[in-house]
Amino acid sequence: MGRKLAGKIVIATHNSGKLREMRDLLAPYGIEAVSAGELGLAEPDETGADFAANALIKARAAAQAADLPAFADDSGLCVDALGGAPGLFSARWAGDSRDFNAAMARIEREVLATGAAAPWRAHFISALALVWPDGHIEQVEGRVDGDLTFPPRGTSGFGYDPCFRPDGHRRTFGEMAAEEKHGVPADGSLALSHRARAFQALAKACLAPSGA
């Protein structure tokens, strides 16, 4: 059983897409959320060797700077034919302008260059870290597997969503509404998206629904 969270929290991101998703996930729990970007906090260097380490770096920096519990995600798309790339560098492949259309085009070019036969397998990973100002840490991880599809389809979500089709579905993440991707099934089974799956584990340990 993890430490219970209540009150105000910093979402340690400057990414508007992630911020929107995280606020949607936190909404049922009555948590007031402010982003690191809104507070003008600097973005720390993400020097970790894996997603979990980078999430912890971001959450710890925000918790110390704001003197509030901080919640951070580090996530990425890992393509089998590319040895797991872009992986930790998923955002960097989009450049400073966050041009994910260019990043998806690069993935297609590089996969084609390998000669790998379709379907091109890939998975999304989301590592979440929750850090309190006193140093207490809770960490979880979520994963969803699927295939790449080109040309990308859909305008929902953000990042690489339009080129990723999760197993068992015909549509890409880019063609799905947020409620479908992040909603928790009534039977308690896993949510669809990697971030929602990680959040399910974190909520089970640290959160209680508003009014409970």
Beta strands, then each sheet from edge to edge (+ up, - down):
strand 1: 8-11
strand 2: 32-35
strand 3: 70-79
strand 4: 121-131
strand 5: 137-148
strand 6: 164-166
sheet 1: 2+ 1+ 3+ 4- 5+ 6-
end
